């Protein structure tokens, strides 16, 4: 009986620890980093970019006053972590761990559909619906409780930036690796893209007393080499729902962009090389290694014949992805790595969808700047809705914006083409088309327009 009690306690403990990460999207600290970086975008009102309002992504909870954007972005996941067994067993509270299904939305389902029905107590919410609810609350709070309004806006940022995770737009449910192992359900293991972001941009646990500036600095180095201008709602699709306004456009646009990419178990909508099942591999073997370049994988059959298998890729430093092939139950797999050899039964080669680090990197390079741009646009929208009599500040001039209308588009391209070869003193010369101030409208100016085509302030 005592052994059974110990086993039950261990199971409950694993459930608590595993559920702490259940169905999360972007790592919690990454949400706060995006909230912070977007506040520094050109054209975002100075009040939102002030330290007191945006807060710190390095220690987002700080004194836990629920009074800034980064704290709200962090808390939307962190507050769901079960602290007691009663939290874990509360299946109806949508603000706790089993309500995290509301962080998913398939945009193809429209504003009233596209639900993840698991971990989503009735009546279910999708990420757009929860984000819209929180946004309305933030706008209503602003006149009387500015700090509380910005905290609530941070939670909206979290919902919006969840749309930068393909798994959350494909309704591809996942839990922590620990919980998936306990349930013996590998298809629910942590999403590769989220795991990649956690490995690269989170160097501390998600604890309020443990600042983590290193992750933010690495994120800035990789994705914020130059200011990222806000997205322009006027250029975004409303998905056939103009009545829902610009906030819906931001959610719909980012979710559609994210849905182009594959998640662990669902093909993206994009073309080959972007999604459509082109990123996932289905054979893996788990062996801890140091240097990926040192890896050799050998298939040894029952007759002792050795055939080398070239790995497709590695994930982190513990997973090797292999090309599809068949193995007999008695075959062996020899993995040479770091000057050592690990011999495994062939049955340990599993069919399990994975996305390699190299592809996760491509996804991050596409989606993280988009998440910042859409969040910056959300800030501008919030300022517009809380300051109806004010003018929203413009951003700095965008390189390539010849006519200074805030957009780099075909009109700017025509301006450079029409003035090509002209300099000061020539009839028809427009100094604004000499973007690099070289004294001549030439190929350098044309390349500036091309490099920034489609950007807006």
C-alpha positions in Angstrom: 0.0 0.0 0.0 2.9 2.4 0.9 4.4 1.7 -2.5 1.2 2.5 -4.2 0.9 5.8 -2.3 4.4 6.7 -3.4 3.5 5.9 -7.0 0.4 8.0 -6.8 2.2 10.9 -5.3 4.9 10.7 -8.0 2.2 10.6 -10.7 0.5 13.7 -9.2 3.9 15.5 -9.0 4.7 14.7 -12.6 1.3 15.9 -13.7 1.8 19.2 -11.9 5.2 19.7 -13.3 4.2 18.6 -16.8 1.0 20.6 -16.8 3.0 23.7 -15.9 3.9 23.8 -19.6 0.8 22.2 -21.0 -0.3 23.5 -24.4 1.8 26.7 -24.1 2.8 28.5 -27.2 5.8 30.8 -27.4 8.0 30.6 -24.3 6.6 32.9 -21.7 9.6 35.1 -21.6 9.6 35.5 -25.4 6.1 36.9 -25.2 7.5 39.6 -22.9 10.5 40.2 -25.2 8.3 40.8 -28.2 6.1 43.2 -26.1 9.2 45.2 -25.2 10.8 45.3 -28.6 7.5 46.4 -30.3 7.3 49.3 -27.8 10.6 50.5 -29.3 9.3 50.5 -32.9 9.1 53.8 -34.7 5.7 55.4 -34.5 4.7 53.8 -31.2 3.5 56.5 -28.8 6.2 57.6 -26.3 4.0 56.8 -23.3 3.8 53.1 -24.3 7.6 52.9 -24.8 8.3 54.5 -21.4 9.9 52.0 -18.9 7.1 52.4 -16.4 4.5 51.4 -19.0 6.2 48.7 -21.1 8.1 47.2 -18.1 11.1 44.9 -18.5 11.3 41.6 -20.3 14.4 40.7 -18.3 12.3 40.5 -15.1 8.7 40.9 -16.3 6.9 40.4 -13.0 9.2 42.7 -11.0 7.3 43.7 -7.8 4.2 41.9 -9.1 2.0 44.9 -9.3 0.1 44.0 -12.4 0.9 47.4 -13.9 2.9 47.1 -17.1 2.7 45.5 -20.6 5.6 43.0 -20.2 4.1 41.7 -17.0 0.7 41.2 -18.6 2.3 39.4 -21.5 4.2 37.1 -19.1 1.3 36.5 -16.7 -1.1 35.3 -19.4 0.8 31.9 -19.2 2.5 32.2 -15.8 -0.7 32.7 -13.8 -2.0 29.5 -15.3 0.7 27.4 -13.7 -0.9 25.2 -11.1 0.4 25.9 -7.6 -1.7 23.4 -5.8 -3.4 20.1 -6.6 -6.7 22.0 -6.5 -5.5 24.3 -9.3 -4.6 21.2 -11.3 -8.0 19.6 -10.9 -10.0 22.7 -11.7 -11.2 21.8 -15.2 -13.7 24.6 -15.6 -11.7 27.7 -14.8 -10.6 29.2 -18.2 -8.0 31.3 -16.4 -6.1 28.3 -15.2 -4.0 25.6 -17.0 -7.0 23.7 -18.5 -8.3 26.9 -20.1 -5.2 27.3 -22.2 -7.0 26.0 -25.3 -8.3 29.6 -25.7 -4.8 30.5 -26.9 -5.4 28.6 -30.2 -7.2 29.8 -33.4 -7.4 28.4 -36.9 -8.1 31.6 -38.9 -9.8 29.6 -41.6 -12.6 29.0 -39.1 -13.5 32.7 -38.9 -14.0 34.9 -35.8 -16.5 32.5 -34.2 -14.8 29.2 -35.0 -11.4 27.6 -35.4 -11.4 26.4 -31.8 -9.2 24.0 -30.1 -11.8 22.1 -28.1 -9.5 20.4 -25.6 -8.4 22.4 -22.5 -11.1 25.0 -23.5 -14.0 24.9 -21.0 -17.5 25.6 -22.5 -18.4 28.0 -23.9 -15.1 27.7 -25.8 -13.0 30.7 -26.8 -10.5 31.1 -29.6 -7.5 33.3 -29.3 -9.1 36.1 -31.3 -12.2 36.1 -29.1 -10.2 36.1 -25.9 -7.9 38.8 -27.3 -10.8 41.0 -28.3 -12.4 40.6 -24.9 -9.2 41.6 -23.1 -8.7 44.5 -25.5 -12.1 46.0 -24.8 -11.4 45.7 -21.1 -8.1 47.5 -21.5 -9.6 50.4 -23.4 -12.4 50.7 -20.8 -9.9 50.7 -18.0 -7.6 53.4 -19.4 -9.5 56.6 -18.2 -9.5 55.5 -14.6 -6.7 52.9 -14.2 -4.0 53.5 -16.7 -1.6 51.0 -15.2 -4.2 48.3 -15.1 -5.2 49.0 -18.7 -1.6 48.5 -19.9 -1.3 45.3 -17.9 -4.5 44.1 -19.6 -3.0 45.2 -23.0 0.0 43.0 -22.3 -2.3 40.0 -22.0 -3.7 41.0 -25.4 -0.2 41.1 -26.8 0.2 37.6 -25.5 -2.9 36.4 -27.4 -1.7 38.2 -30.6 1.8 36.8 -30.4 0.5 33.3 -29.8 -0.6 33.6 -33.4 3.1 33.6 -34.4 3.3 29.9 -33.5 2.1 27.6 -36.3 1.0 24.9 -33.9 -1.5 27.4 -32.4 -3.0 28.2 -35.8 -3.2 24.5 -36.8 -4.9 23.5 -33.5 -1.9 21.1 -33.1 -2.2 20.5 -29.3 1.0 19.7 -27.4 2.1 19.5 -23.8 5.5 19.3 -22.1 7.8 16.4 -22.9 7.5 15.2 -19.3 3.7 15.0 -19.4 3.7 13.4 -22.9 6.1 10.8 -21.6 3.9 10.1 -18.6 0.8 9.8 -20.8 2.8 7.7 -23.3 1.5 9.9 -26.1 4.5 11.1 -28.1 2.4 13.0 -30.6 1.6 15.5 -27.9 5.3 16.3 -27.1 6.4 19.9 -27.0 6.3 21.7 -30.3 9.6 21.9 -32.0 9.4 25.6 -32.9 8.5 26.6 -29.3 11.3 24.3 -28.0 13.8 26.0 -30.4 12.8 29.4 -29.2 13.1 28.4 -25.5 16.6 26.9 -26.1 17.9 30.0 -27.8 16.2 32.9 -26.1 15.4 31.7 -22.5 18.4 31.1 -20.3 16.6 31.3 -17.0 13.5 29.5 -15.6 10.3 31.4 -15.9 10.5 32.7 -12.3 9.8 36.3 -11.3 12.9 36.6 -9.2 15.4 35.4 -11.8 16.2 38.1 -14.4 17.2 36.9 -17.8 18.8 39.7 -20.0 21.0 37.3 -22.0 18.0 35.8 -23.8 16.7 39.2 -24.8 20.1 40.4 -26.1 20.4 37.2 -28.2 16.8 37.8 -29.5 17.7 41.4 -30.4 20.9 40.3 -32.2 19.0 37.8 -34.3 15.8 39.7 -35.2 16.1 43.4 -34.4 19.2 44.5 -36.3 17.2 47.7 -37.3 14.0 49.2 -36.1 10.9 47.3 -37.2 8.1 49.5 -38.4 4.5 48.7 -37.3 2.3 46.7 -39.6 -0.3 48.8 -41.5 -3.9 47.6 -40.9 -5.0 49.4 -44.0 -2.9 47.0 -46.0 -4.1 43.9 -44.2 -7.0 41.6 -45.1 -10.1 41.6 -42.9 -10.9 38.0 -43.8 -14.4 39.1 -45.0 -15.2 40.7 -41.6 -14.8 44.5 -42.0 -17.2 45.0 -39.0 -14.5 43.7 -36.6 -12.1 46.5 -37.3 -8.3 46.7 -37.2 -7.7 44.5 -34.2 -9.2 41.6 -36.1 -7.0 42.4 -39.1 -3.9 42.1 -36.9 -4.9 38.7 -35.5 -6.0 37.4 -38.8 -2.9 38.6 -40.7 -0.4 37.1 -38.2 -2.3 33.9 -37.9 -2.5 33.5 -41.7 1.2 34.1 -42.0 2.0 31.6 -39.3 -0.3 29.0 -40.8 1.8 28.8 -43.9 4.4 26.9 -41.9 4.3 23.3 -40.7 3.8 22.4 -37.1 4.9 19.1 -35.6 1.8 17.1 -36.8 0.0 19.4 -39.3 1.0 20.5 -42.7 1.2 24.3 -43.4 -0.6 26.0 -46.2 2.5 27.4 -47.8 4.4 26.0 -50.8 7.2 23.4 -50.7 10.1 24.7 -48.7 7.8 26.8 -46.5 5.2 24.4 -45.3 2.7 21.9 -46.8 4.4 19.1 -45.0 7.8 19.9 -46.5 9.6 20.5 -43.1 8.6 17.5 -41.0 10.5 14.2 -40.7 9.0 11.1 -39.2 11.9 8.9 -37.9 13.9 9.9 -34.9 16.2 8.4 -32.4 17.1 10.0 -29.1 20.8 10.0 -28.2 22.6 12.7 -26.3 25.6 14.1 -28.2 27.9 17.1 -28.1 29.1 17.8 -31.6 26.6 17.1 -34.4 29.4 16.8 -36.9 30.8 13.8 -35.1 27.6 11.7 -35.5 27.7 8.5 -37.6 24.6 6.2 -37.6 24.9 2.6 -38.6 22.2 0.0 -39.2 23.5 -3.5 -38.2 21.2 -6.4 -39.3 21.0 -9.9 -37.7 23.7 -11.1 -40.1 26.1 -8.4 -38.9 26.0 -6.4 -42.1 26.6 -2.7 -41.4 24.9 0.0 -43.5 25.6 3.6 -42.8 22.5 5.9 -42.5 23.1 9.6 -43.2 21.1 11.7 -40.6 18.8 14.3 -42.1 19.3 16.7 -39.3 19.5 17.1 -35.5 17.2 18.8 -33.0 19.0 20.3 -30.1 21.7 18.0 -28.7 19.6 14.9 -28.0 17.6 14.0 -31.1 18.7 12.7 -34.5 16.3 12.7 -37.5 16.7 9.8 -40.0 15.4 9.1 -43.5 12.5 6.7 -43.7 13.5 3.0 -43.8 12.5 -0.3 -42.3 14.2 -2.2 -39.5 13.7 -5.7 -38.2 13.0 -6.2 -34.5 16.4 -7.8 -33.9 18.5 -5.2 -35.8 20.8 -2.8 -34.0 21.5 0.8 -34.4 25.0 2.0 -33.6 25.5 5.8 -33.1 29.0 7.0 -33.0 29.4 10.5 -31.5 32.0 12.6 -29.7 34.5 9.7 -29.8 32.1 7.2 -28.2 29.6 4.6 -29.4 26.0 4.0 -28.3 24.3 0.7 -29.4 20.5 0.6 -29.4 17.8 -1.8 -30.4 16.2 -0.9 -33.7 12.8 -0.7 -31.9 14.0 2.6 -30.4 13.9 4.3 -33.8 10.4 5.9 -33.6 8.0 7.4 -36.0 7.4 10.8 -34.6 7.1 14.1 -36.5 9.9 16.6 -35.8 11.1 19.8 -37.4 14.9 20.4 -37.5 16.6 23.4 -35.9 17.6 24.7 -39.3 13.9 24.9 -40.3 12.9 26.3 -36.9 15.4 29.0 -37.5 13.8 29.9 -40.9 10.4 30.0 -39.2 11.7 32.3 -36.5 13.4 34.6 -39.0 10.0 35.0 -40.7 7.6 35.1 -37.8 9.4 36.9 -35.0 9.8 40.3 -36.9 6.2 39.9 -38.0 5.1 39.4 -34.4 6.9 42.6 -33.4 5.4 44.6 -36.3 1.9 43.4 -35.5 2.3 44.1 -31.8 3.6 47.7 -32.6 0.5 48.2 -34.7 -1.6 47.0 -31.8 0.0 49.7 -29.6 -0.9 52.3 -32.1 -4.4 51.0 -32.4 -4.8 51.1 -28.6 -3.5 54.7 -28.5 -6.0 55.7 -31.2 -8.9 54.1 -29.3 -8.0 55.7 -26.0 -7.0 59.1 -27.4 -9.7 59.8 -30.1 -8.8 63.5 -30.3 -5.1 63.0 -30.6 -3.0 62.4 -33.7 -1.1 59.1 -33.7 2.6 60.0 -34.1 4.3 59.0 -37.3 7.4 57.0 -37.4 10.7 58.1 -38.8 11.2 58.2 -42.5 11.4 54.8 -44.1 14.3 54.3 -46.5 12.8 54.1 -50.0 9.8 56.2 -49.2 10.4 58.8 -52.0 7.0 60.5 -51.8 7.0 60.5 -48.0 3.5 59.0 -47.7 4.5 56.4 -45.1 4.6 53.5 -47.6 7.3 52.1 -49.9 5.3 51.0 -52.9 5.0 51.1 -56.7 4.8 54.9 -56.6 8.2 55.2 -55.1 9.6 52.7 -57.6 8.1 54.8 -60.5 9.6 58.0 -59.0 13.1 56.4 -59.1 12.7 54.9 -62.5 11.4 58.2 -64.0 14.3 60.1 -62.6 16.9 57.4 -63.3 20.2 59.0 -64.5 19.2 62.6 -63.5 21.1 64.8 -61.1 21.0 68.4 -59.7 20.4 70.8 -62.6 18.7 68.3 -64.9 15.1 68.9 -65.9 12.8 66.7 -63.9 15.3 65.9 -61.2 13.6 65.2 -57.8 16.1 65.3 -55.0 13.9 62.9 -52.9 14.6 60.2 -55.5 18.3 60.5 -54.8 17.9 58.3 -51.7 21.6 57.7 -51.0 22.4 61.4 -51.6 25.0 60.5 -54.2 24.1 63.3 -56.5 22.6 61.0 -59.1 19.5 58.9 -59.2 21.0 55.5 -60.0 21.0 51.8 -59.3 21.8 52.4 -55.6 18.6 54.3 -55.2 16.6 51.7 -57.0 18.0 49.0 -54.7 17.0 51.0 -51.6 13.4 51.0 -52.9 13.5 47.3 -53.7 15.1 46.3 -50.3 12.3 48.2 -48.4 9.4 47.5 -50.8 6.2 46.9 -48.9 7.3 48.5 -45.6 5.2 51.1 -43.9 5.5 53.4 -40.9 
